[in-house]
Structure formats: C-alpha cells, structure tokens
C-alpha cells in the first residue's frame, strides 16, 4: 500500500458513490450506460473469485465486497427498479458490449501469468476492465446531454486509473522485481480511452460551461 494506490482506491470508491447517489436519490439513470455497468459487474465477479479462499487483509476484503455489491446493485436499479428503469436511455445505449467479452476471454486464455482457472479469469477481468467504459463514452457522445453527476462519475473513474499508473511507477522503483505487464498495458489502454473525455471535462470546468462531447 502507498499513497497513490490509496488515492486510486478512494477515487474509485467516490465514483461508485457518486453514481449510486444519483440513482438512489434522484431516481434517475439518465446518461448512464447499462452496458458499461454490466461489464463492470462481470469484471468484479471474475476478478474476485478468490474472495473467500485467499485472505490478504481486511481492507482488501472490504473493498472487494463493496465493488461487487455496488456494481450488481447499480445493474439491479437500472433493470428492475420501477422508477429508475424508466429513465434508462435504451435508444442510445446500443453499443454491442457482448462482442468485446469474447475477445477479452480469448486474451485471458492466451496471455496470463499462470494457466489456472482463477488466473485466466483475473487476466480476463483486466482486459475487460480496460474497455468496459466504451459503451458509456459512446452514450455520452450520442446524447450530448451530460449532467454533472454523470460527468463526475466518469471523471473519478478515469482518475482512479491514472492514480493506479502512478502507483505502478512508484512500486517499480521501490519494490524489487515488480513487473506486471498485463496490468500495465491494459491500464495504459484504459487511461488513453479517457483522454478525449478528460480534455473536454477540464475545458468545461475551466470555462464554467456545461460539458459536451463532440459527436
């Protein structure tokens, strides 16, 4: 644990809290991609298979439970809640997310640190997380109607990944033999996907205008 990782975890947690706050209090999921939320639920389900068989620390276990529970709660709200589901923009959230699951699974089978079920699922979750934000970004570009809470959710989600890259850099220079190419490459790809969003988010904040992404 170091300051960068802690900041990354807290930023990730804030992104989830912001989204749950919007959905629970406002009873709206407008501008939120169900496709992305389903992909994140799959990411955490595949990554945390070791939850009850490999104890690292209380902090680690609690964070895993929080992200698992929150991701499935968000999906439930968007699919089942009688009020929230009516605000879901199904017309524009049409990214075919199923087609990115299989390539990530194939990558997990081919490129992993150890060919065991849990390690393959871990690698699969890393690859899938790298591209899980795509349906959300596409939805924001299509609707061009981005409320503050949705924009903050995506910003904090991207900031978490940036902070994790700093965490890896720090650990590379402070821990001997710290090399995780799978996480590094996938994390860089994921961060690059946020580049356009970050640019327009900072621009809108600087000029105090509503955030709009180019079509």
HELIX and SHEET records of a PDB file:
HELIX    1   1 UNK A    3  UNK A   21  1                                  19    
HELIX    2   2 UNK A   22  UNK A   26  3                                   5    
HELIX    3   3 UNK A   34  UNK A   47  1                                  14    
HELIX    4   4 UNK A   58  UNK A   80  1                                  23    
HELIX    5   5 UNK A   84  UNK A   87  5                                   4    
HELIX    6   6 UNK A   98  UNK A  110  1                                  13    
HELIX    7   7 UNK A  117  UNK A  131  1                                  15    
HELIX    8   8 UNK A  134  UNK A  143  1                                  10    
HELIX    9   9 UNK A  148  UNK A  174  1                                  27    
HELIX   10  10 UNK A  181  UNK A  193  1                                  13    
HELIX   11  11 UNK A  195  UNK A  207  1                                  13    
END                                                                             
